[in-house]
Amino acid sequence: MTGADDITTPRGLVIPAAAVSWSFARAAGAGGQNVNKSSTKAVLVVDLTAVEGPRAAVRRVVAALGTELRVTRQSMRSQWANRQACLQAAMERIDEASRPAPPPRRPTRPTRGSVERRLESKRRQSAKKRDRRADD
């Protein structure tokens, strides 16, 4: 059962609130006085071993990202916006990692008609160049 503060990703994985920790610091870069006095940089750390969902998807997430996911954002001017950006980035990375690998490509043979069309085109091109040649 999910709690009120748990995070649910678009693919249905649930990140318990206890598996999420936040820290904040002063952001680097331009911004003047706001940057110097506000802790707007957000760092999100997610314990991926606590993610709930289909067993295979959770295994793929841990295999792809490890046991801990750290996301840092400091591009926005407010802490709230940086927190939202961190959450969005974390959910996208977890969803991408949980996606099953595409099936391997099975090579196919060209159809008989396509082979014949290609060879006929080559014959026409060859004849065109042969006709252009000067007779000696």
C-alpha positions in Angstrom: 0.0 0.0 0.0 1.4 3.4 -0.9 1.5 6.3 1.5 0.5 9.9 0.8 4.1 11.1 0.4 5.2 8.2 -1.8 6.2 9.0 -5.4 4.6 7.0 -8.2 6.4 7.0 -11.6 4.5 7.0 -14.9 5.3 3.3 -15.4 3.8 2.4 -12.0 6.9 2.0 -9.8 6.4 3.4 -6.3 9.3 5.2 -4.5 8.5 5.2 -0.7 8.9 8.5 1.0 11.4 6.8 3.4 13.7 6.0 0.5 14.0 9.7 -0.5 16.3 12.2 1.1 16.8 15.8 0.3 19.7 18.2 0.9 20.0 21.9 -0.1 23.0 24.2 -0.6 23.7 27.5 -2.1 23.7 27.3 -5.9 26.7 28.4 -8.0 26.7 30.9 -10.8 25.1 34.2 -11.6 22.1 35.5 -9.6 23.5 38.2 -7.4 22.2 38.5 -3.8 19.6 35.8 -4.2 22.3 33.2 -4.9 24.5 34.4 -2.1 21.8 34.1 0.6 19.4 31.4 -0.5 19.9 27.6 -0.5 18.2 27.0 -3.8 20.4 24.0 -5.1 18.5 20.8 -4.5 20.1 17.3 -4.2 17.8 14.3 -4.3 19.1 10.9 -3.2 16.9 7.9 -3.8 17.5 4.4 -2.3 16.7 2.3 -5.3 16.6 -1.0 -3.3 13.4 0.3 -1.7 11.5 0.9 -5.0 8.3 -1.1 -5.2 6.7 -2.5 -8.3 7.0 -5.5 -10.6 10.1 -7.6 -9.5 11.6 -7.6 -13.0 11.3 -3.9 -13.4 12.9 -3.2 -10.0 15.8 -5.6 -10.9 16.3 -3.7 -14.2 16.4 -0.4 -12.3 19.0 -1.6 -9.8 21.1 -3.2 -12.5 21.1 -0.1 -14.6 21.4 2.7 -12.0 23.0 0.9 -8.9 21.5 1.0 -5.4 21.4 4.8 -5.1 20.4 7.5 -7.5 21.6 11.1 -6.9 20.1 14.0 -8.9 21.2 17.6 -8.5 19.5 20.7 -9.9 20.4 24.3 -9.4 19.3 26.0 -12.6 16.1 27.5 -11.2 15.9 30.5 -8.9 13.8 28.9 -6.3 14.3 25.8 -4.2 10.8 24.5 -4.9 11.4 24.7 -8.7 14.7 22.8 -8.3 13.0 20.2 -6.2 10.4 19.7 -8.9 13.1 19.4 -11.5 15.0 16.8 -9.4 11.8 14.7 -9.0 11.1 14.9 -12.7 14.6 13.9 -13.7 14.7 11.0 -11.1 11.3 9.7 -12.3 12.4 9.9 -16.0 15.7 8.0 -15.3 14.0 5.3 -13.2 11.3 4.8 -15.8 13.9 4.6 -18.6 15.9 2.1 -16.6 12.8 0.0 -15.8 11.8 -0.3 -19.5 12.6 -3.8 -20.9 15.3 -4.0 -23.6 13.9 -4.1 -27.2 13.8 -7.6 -28.7 16.9 -8.4 -30.9 16.5 -7.6 -34.6 15.9 -10.6 -36.8 17.5 -10.2 -40.2 15.1 -10.6 -43.1 15.8 -11.4 -46.7 14.9 -9.0 -49.4 11.8 -10.1 -51.5 12.3 -11.5 -54.9 10.6 -8.5 -56.5 12.9 -6.0 -54.7 16.0 -8.0 -55.9 14.7 -8.1 -59.4 13.9 -4.3 -59.4 17.3 -3.5 -58.1 19.1 -5.6 -60.7 16.9 -4.2 -63.5 17.8 -0.7 -62.4 21.5 -1.6 -62.4 21.1 -3.0 -65.9 19.4 0.2 -67.1 22.1 2.4 -65.5 24.8 0.2 -67.1 23.2 0.5 -70.5 22.8 4.2 -70.2 26.6 4.6 -69.5 27.5 2.1 -72.2 25.5 4.2 -74.7 27.3 7.4 -73.7 30.8 5.9 -74.3 32.5 6.9 -77.5 32.9 4.1 -80.1 36.6 3.5 -81.0 
